[in-house]
Amino acid sequence: MIATKQKSNHRGSTLISINNKITQYEQQRIHHHIQNSDVLSFFNLLTGPDMLDTVETLLPKHRERAFPPTKMSSMF
């Protein structure tokens, strides 16, 4: 019975280790993309034809503004 618990513990710690490595890899990729892009290209990506519908459906209703930051910045 003890051997089974140790195997289970080892398997659990192995899964945690794999998850940590995947998370670290994803964070490194995100950090790389952040360093190699500017605000305008990110804005264009979010408002492009591939992403705009997805982004708009994910925005909470309380975030809809009469003058969103994109309209405000274009006024000045």
C-alpha positions in Angstrom: 0.0 0.0 0.0 2.8 2.4 0.8 4.5 1.7 -2.6 1.3 2.6 -4.4 1.1 6.0 -2.6 4.7 6.7 -3.5 4.1 6.0 -7.1 1.0 8.1 -7.1 3.0 10.9 -5.4 5.8 10.6 -7.9 3.3 10.7 -10.8 1.6 13.8 -9.3 4.9 15.6 -8.9 5.9 14.6 -12.4 2.7 16.1 -13.8 3.3 19.3 -11.8 6.8 19.5 -13.2 5.5 19.1 -16.7 2.8 21.7 -16.1 5.4 24.1 -14.7 7.7 23.6 -17.8 4.8 24.2 -20.2 3.7 27.3 -18.3 7.3 28.6 -18.3 7.6 28.0 -22.0 4.3 29.8 -22.7 5.4 32.7 -20.6 8.7 33.0 -22.4 6.9 33.0 -25.8 4.5 35.7 -24.6 7.5 37.7 -23.2 9.3 37.3 -26.6 6.2 38.6 -28.5 5.8 41.5 -26.1 9.4 42.6 -26.6 9.1 42.3 -30.4 5.9 44.1 -31.0 4.6 47.6 -30.6 1.2 48.9 -29.4 0.0 49.7 -32.9 0.6 46.2 -34.3 -1.0 44.7 -31.2 -4.1 47.0 -31.6 -4.2 46.1 -35.3 -4.1 42.4 -34.5 -7.0 42.7 -31.9 -9.1 44.8 -34.3 -8.3 42.8 -37.4 -10.9 40.7 -39.2 -9.7 37.5 -37.6 -10.0 38.6 -34.0 -12.5 41.5 -33.8 -15.6 39.4 -33.3 -13.9 37.2 -30.7 -12.6 40.2 -28.8 -16.0 42.0 -28.8 -17.8 38.9 -27.6 -15.4 38.6 -24.7 -15.6 42.2 -23.5 -17.9 42.5 -20.5 -20.9 44.8 -21.0 -19.7 47.3 -18.4 -16.7 48.0 -20.6 -18.7 49.5 -23.4 -18.1 53.2 -23.4 -19.5 56.1 -25.3 -15.9 57.2 -26.0 -13.5 54.2 -25.9 -9.8 54.9 -25.7 -9.4 54.3 -29.5 -11.9 57.1 -30.3 -10.5 59.4 -27.7 -6.9 59.1 -29.0 -8.1 59.7 -32.5 -9.8 63.0 -31.4 -6.5 64.5 -30.3 
